[in-house]
């Protein structure tokens, strides 16, 4: 199943895709910009699994404060939307 994300981007809503995005978001060998984009995409998925992934990212002390706050803000958005 494809899910349309904000901005018209489409992504398959599969647990494997979520795992890949989490892997990108936590890969400290990548530029912060790529990790930030992965966090935003996880937030745009908006599922319960995405919420859990974002909370895990927010608790990851290896990520920058900005990345952790971004993950927490997206998690808050999912909660507000009713998931």
URTA-V756149 format. One record per residue. RES is the residue in one small letter. NEAR is the number of other C-alpha atoms within 12 Angstrom. Layout:
RES	NEAR
RES	NEAR
//
This chain:
x	10
x	13
x	20
x	16
x	18
x	15
x	11
x	11
x	13
x	15
x	22
x	19
x	25
x	18
x	20
x	14
x	23
x	31
x	23
x	22
x	32
x	36
x	23
x	27
x	38
x	34
x	23
x	20
x	14
x	16
x	17
x	22
x	19
x	21
x	30
x	32
x	23
x	34
x	43
x	37
x	40
x	47
x	38
x	35
x	37
x	31
x	27
x	24
x	26
x	38
x	34
x	28
x	37
x	43
x	30
x	26
x	40
x	29
x	21
x	23
x	16
x	18
x	28
x	23
x	17
x	20
x	33
x	29
x	24
x	29
x	39
x	29
x	24
x	34
x	36
x	24
x	25
x	27
x	21
x	13
x	16
x	12
x	17
//
